[in-house]
């Protein structure tokens, strides 16, 4: 019998892939194709790397074991996340949902009538712009 946090029922446990059962995955529930890729794919990749002499033959054993450790670690992290989320009271969850609702609507933007693209308009009338912001004056003919 599994603990209270198990996501897979005990009667469905026998239909899970062997890879998931051997690792004792409780929260991550990979299907048959994904389990095939995790195990046989990592063995095939390690064998190809070893045949290409990029790694030693120990990689054929180490790479599938490393993938299995990563999958189990992912399951443990998922368990921690689910347990910590269950500790948050329902009131806090409702407040968070209200705060995170998207605001849908339109905003009114006033158009400045005296603005011209490419020209700097001074915000204070009567005060001249510094020479670095003024438009260059065309040269006068002699």
N, C-alpha and C positions, 0 to 999 in steps of 0.2 A: 504494500500500500504506500502510495506516495504521500508527501506532505500536503498541507492545505494550499500551498502556492502552486502546485502542479497544474499545468494548463492542459495536459493530455490525460484523458480518463484512463483508468487502469485497463479497461476492456479494449481500448483502442491502442494500447501500448504495443501489443503483439503485431499490429499492422504497420508500425513505424519501420523505417529502414534500419538495418543492423548498425550502421554507422552512428545514428542518433541514439540507439539503445545502448551501444557500448560506451559512448561518451556520457550517457546519463543526462542528456539535454532535457531541460524542463521548460524553458521559455522560448528558446529558438527551436523552431520546428521545420527543419529543412525537408524537402521532398526527396523522392528517389533520385531524380536527375541531379539535384544539387549535392546529394551525398555521393553520387558517382563522381561528380567533378571534384569534390573535396578529396576523396581518397584515391580513386584510380587515376584521376587527372594529375594529382600531385606525384604519384608514382611514375606515371608516364613522363611527366616533365623532368623529374629527377633522372630517369633513365636516359632521356635524350640529352640532358646536360652532361651526364657521365659519358655517354657514347661520343659526344663532341669533345670530350676531355677538357671541359670547362670547370668541372668539379670532380671530386673523387667519388668512388662508388658508395661511400658512406652516405652521400646525399640521398640515395634511394631509400634509406631508412630514416634519415633525419628530416627530410622535407615533409613527408606525410605526417610524421609525429609533430612537427612544428605547426602544420595546418590544423591538426586536431587540437593542439593546445590553444591556438588562436580561436577556434570555434567554441571550445569550452569556456575560454575567458570571455568571449562575447555573451555566452549564456549567463555567466555569473554577473556581468555588468547589467544585463537585461533584468535579472532577478533583483538586483539592488535598486534599479530605477522603479520597478513595479512596486517594491516594498516601500520605498520612500514616497511614492505618489499615493499609496494607500494610507499613509500617515497624515496626509493633509486633510483637514476637516472639510466637510462638504461646503460649509459656509465660505471658507477661503477659496475653494474652487469656483463657486458661483461668483464671488467678487472678482476673481481673476478673469473669468469669462466675460463679465460685464465690462471690465476695463479694456479687454482686448478686442471688443467688437469693432469692426471697421466702420468708419464714418463715411457715409455715402452722401454726396450732395455736390453743389457747385459753389464756387467762391466768386464774388464780384471783384473785379480788378478795374480800378479807374485808369483810364487812358490819359496820358499827359499829351495835351494837344500841341504844345509848343516844342516837343522833343523831335529831334531830327537824328536819324541814324548816323553815327560817326562823329557827332558834334557833342562836346561836353557842355552841359548847361550848368551855370553857376547856381548854387542854392541861395546865395545871398545877393540881392540886387544892389547894384551900385559899386560892388567891390570887383575890381578887375581880376581876371584869372592870372595865375603865374605864367611866365613866358613859356615854360615847358608844356603847358596845357593849351596854349593858344594855337589857332590854326596858322600855318605858315603863310606869310603874305607873299604874293607874287612879286618878283623883282620889277622894279620900275625901269622903263626905257630912258636912256639919257637924251 
